[in-house]
Amino acid sequence: MQRTHGIGYAEYCRKLDQRMEVEKEREASYRQGKHVVEDIQGLVHR
């Protein structure tokens, strides 16, 4: 958590605004990864 998002777990638990930022970043990363997988699958199944 510290390396990836720049805050420790204890701080993540205490501060709602920072928790929301971390979760937004996670969601964006998840969506980006999902698009990459879909693009690769599209290329494979041509």
DSSP file (Angstrom, degrees, kcal/mol; ACC not computed):
  #  RESIDUE AA STRUCTURE BP1 BP2  ACC     N-H-->O    O-->H-N    N-H-->O    O-->H-N    TCO  KAPPA ALPHA  PHI   PSI    X-CA   Y-CA   Z-CA
    1    1 A M     >>       0   0    0      0, 0.0     4,-2.6     0, 0.0     6,-0.8   0.000 360.0 360.0 360.0 -44.6    0.0    0.0    0.0
    2    2 A Q  H  >5 +     0   0    0      4,-0.2     4,-1.3     1,-0.2     6,-0.1   0.927 360.0  41.7 -61.7 -46.5    2.8    2.4    0.9
    3    3 A R  H  45S+     0   0    0      2,-0.2    -1,-0.2     1,-0.2     5,-0.1   0.906 121.3  40.3 -69.8 -41.9    4.7    1.8   -2.3
    4    4 A T  H  45S+     0   0    0      1,-0.1    -2,-0.2     3,-0.1    -1,-0.2   0.927 133.4  16.1 -75.7 -46.7    1.7    1.8   -4.6
    5    5 A H  H  <5S-     0   0    0     -4,-2.6    -3,-0.2     2,-0.3    -2,-0.2   0.511  96.1-119.2-112.2  -7.4   -0.4    4.6   -3.2
    6    6 A G  S  <<S+     0   0    0     -4,-1.3     2,-0.3    -5,-0.7    -4,-0.2   0.580  81.4  90.2  81.4   9.5    2.0    6.5   -1.0
    7    7 A I  S    S-     0   0    0     -6,-0.8    -2,-0.3    11,-0.0    -1,-0.2  -0.981  72.6-117.8-135.3 151.8    0.1    6.0    2.3
    8    8 A G     >  -     0   0    0     -2,-0.3     4,-2.3    -6,-0.1     5,-0.1  -0.356  30.4-108.8 -81.0 165.6    0.2    3.4    5.0
    9    9 A Y  H  > S+     0   0    0      1,-0.2     4,-2.2     2,-0.2     5,-0.2   0.876 117.1  54.5 -64.0 -38.8   -2.7    1.1    5.9
   10   10 A A  H  > S+     0   0    0      1,-0.2     4,-1.5     2,-0.2    -1,-0.2   0.922 111.5  44.4 -62.9 -43.3   -3.3    2.8    9.2
   11   11 A E  H  > S+     0   0    0      1,-0.2     4,-2.3     2,-0.2    -1,-0.2   0.884 109.7  56.9 -66.9 -38.1   -3.6    6.2    7.5
   12   12 A Y  H  < S+     0   0    0     -4,-2.3    -2,-0.2     1,-0.2    -1,-0.2   0.893 108.8  46.9 -57.5 -41.5   -5.8    4.6    4.8
   13   13 A C  H  < S+     0   0    0     -4,-2.2    -1,-0.2     1,-0.2    -2,-0.2   0.824 115.1  45.7 -71.4 -31.6   -8.2    3.4    7.5
   14   14 A R  H  < S+     0   0    0     -4,-1.5     2,-0.7    -5,-0.2    -2,-0.2   0.843 104.7  59.6 -82.4 -35.0   -8.3    6.7    9.4
   15   15 A K     X  -     0   0    0     -4,-2.3     4,-2.1     1,-0.2    -1,-0.2  -0.847  56.5-169.7-110.5 110.6   -8.8    9.2    6.5
   16   16 A L  H  > S+     0   0    0     -2,-0.7     4,-2.5     1,-0.2     5,-0.2   0.880  86.6  55.3 -63.2 -41.5  -11.9    8.8    4.4
   17   17 A D  H  > S+     0   0    0      1,-0.2     4,-1.6     2,-0.2    -1,-0.2   0.901 111.6  43.8 -63.1 -39.9  -10.8   11.3    1.7
   18   18 A Q  H  > S+     0   0    0      2,-0.2     4,-2.4     1,-0.2    -1,-0.2   0.870 111.2  54.7 -71.8 -35.6   -7.5    9.5    1.1
   19   19 A R  H  X S+     0   0    0     -4,-2.1     4,-2.3     1,-0.2    -2,-0.2   0.910 107.5  50.4 -61.6 -42.0   -9.3    6.1    1.1
   20   20 A M  H  X S+     0   0    0     -4,-2.5     4,-2.1     2,-0.2    -1,-0.2   0.889 109.5  50.7 -64.4 -39.4  -11.6    7.4   -1.6
   21   21 A E  H  X S+     0   0    0     -4,-1.6     4,-2.3     2,-0.2    -2,-0.2   0.920 110.7  49.0 -63.2 -43.9   -8.7    8.6   -3.7
   22   22 A V  H  X S+     0   0    0     -4,-2.4     4,-2.4     1,-0.2    -2,-0.2   0.913 111.6  49.1 -62.0 -42.8   -7.0    5.2   -3.4
   23   23 A E  H  X S+     0   0    0     -4,-2.3     4,-2.4     2,-0.2    -1,-0.2   0.862 108.9  52.6 -68.1 -35.0  -10.2    3.4   -4.3
   24   24 A K  H  X S+     0   0    0     -4,-2.1     4,-2.4     2,-0.2    -1,-0.2   0.920 110.6  48.3 -63.1 -43.6  -10.6    5.7   -7.4
   25   25 A E  H  X S+     0   0    0     -4,-2.3     4,-2.4     2,-0.2    -2,-0.2   0.909 111.6  49.8 -62.9 -42.4   -7.1    4.8   -8.5
   26   26 A R  H  X S+     0   0    0     -4,-2.4     4,-2.5     2,-0.2    -2,-0.2   0.916 111.0  49.0 -62.4 -43.4   -7.7    1.1   -8.0
   27   27 A E  H  X S+     0   0    0     -4,-2.4     4,-2.5     2,-0.2    -2,-0.2   0.911 111.7  48.7 -63.1 -43.5  -11.0    1.3  -10.0
   28   28 A A  H  X S+     0   0    0     -4,-2.4     4,-2.4     1,-0.2    -1,-0.2   0.908 112.4  48.7 -63.5 -42.0   -9.2    3.1  -12.8
   29   29 A S  H  X S+     0   0    0     -4,-2.4     4,-2.4     2,-0.2    -2,-0.2   0.899 111.0  50.6 -64.2 -40.9   -6.4    0.6  -12.8
   30   30 A Y  H  X S+     0   0    0     -4,-2.5     4,-2.2     2,-0.2    -2,-0.2   0.929 111.6  47.1 -62.3 -46.6   -8.9   -2.3  -12.9
   31   31 A R  H  X S+     0   0    0     -4,-2.5     4,-2.1     2,-0.2    -2,-0.2   0.899 111.6  50.8 -64.0 -40.7  -10.8   -0.8  -15.8
   32   32 A Q  H  X S+     0   0    0     -4,-2.4     4,-2.0     1,-0.2    -1,-0.2   0.921 111.2  48.3 -63.3 -43.8   -7.6   -0.1  -17.7
   33   33 A G  H  X S+     0   0    0     -4,-2.4     4,-2.2     1,-0.2    -1,-0.2   0.874 109.3  53.3 -63.0 -38.1   -6.5   -3.7  -17.2
   34   34 A K  H  X S+     0   0    0     -4,-2.2     4,-2.3     1,-0.2    -1,-0.2   0.889 108.2  50.1 -65.5 -39.2   -9.8   -5.0  -18.3
   35   35 A H  H  X S+     0   0    0     -4,-2.1     4,-2.4     2,-0.2    -2,-0.2   0.886 108.8  52.4 -66.1 -38.2   -9.6   -3.0  -21.5
   36   36 A V  H  X S+     0   0    0     -4,-2.0     4,-2.4     2,-0.2    -2,-0.2   0.930 109.9  48.3 -62.9 -44.7   -6.2   -4.4  -22.2
   37   37 A V  H  X S+     0   0    0     -4,-2.2     4,-2.7     1,-0.2    -2,-0.2   0.917 111.3  50.3 -61.9 -43.9   -7.4   -8.0  -21.8
   38   38 A E  H  X S+     0   0    0     -4,-2.3     4,-2.1     1,-0.2    -1,-0.2   0.899 110.6  49.8 -62.2 -40.6  -10.4   -7.3  -24.1
   39   39 A D  H  X S+     0   0    0     -4,-2.4     4,-1.7     2,-0.2    -2,-0.2   0.913 112.3  47.0 -63.9 -43.2   -8.1   -5.9  -26.7
   40   40 A I  H  X S+     0   0    0     -4,-2.4     4,-2.1     1,-0.2    -2,-0.2   0.907 111.3  50.7 -65.8 -41.9   -5.7   -8.8  -26.5
   41   41 A Q  H  X S+     0   0    0     -4,-2.7     4,-2.1     1,-0.2    -1,-0.2   0.881 108.2  54.0 -63.9 -36.9   -8.6  -11.3  -26.7
   42   42 A G  H  < S+     0   0    0     -4,-2.1    -1,-0.2     1,-0.2    -2,-0.2   0.875 109.9  46.8 -63.6 -37.3   -9.9   -9.5  -29.7
   43   43 A L  H >< S+     0   0    0     -4,-1.7     3,-0.8     1,-0.2    -2,-0.2   0.861 113.1  49.0 -72.3 -35.4   -6.6   -9.8  -31.5
   44   44 A V  H 3< S+     0   0    0     -4,-2.1    -2,-0.2     1,-0.2    -1,-0.2   0.863 110.0  50.3 -71.7 -37.0   -6.3  -13.5  -30.6
   45   45 A H  T 3<        0   0    0     -4,-2.1    -1,-0.2     1,-0.2    -2,-0.1   0.036 360.0 360.0 -97.0  27.2   -9.8  -14.5  -31.7
   46   46 A R    <         0   0    0     -3,-0.8    -1,-0.2    -5,-0.0    -2,-0.1   0.469 360.0 360.0 -77.8 360.0   -9.6  -12.9  -35.2
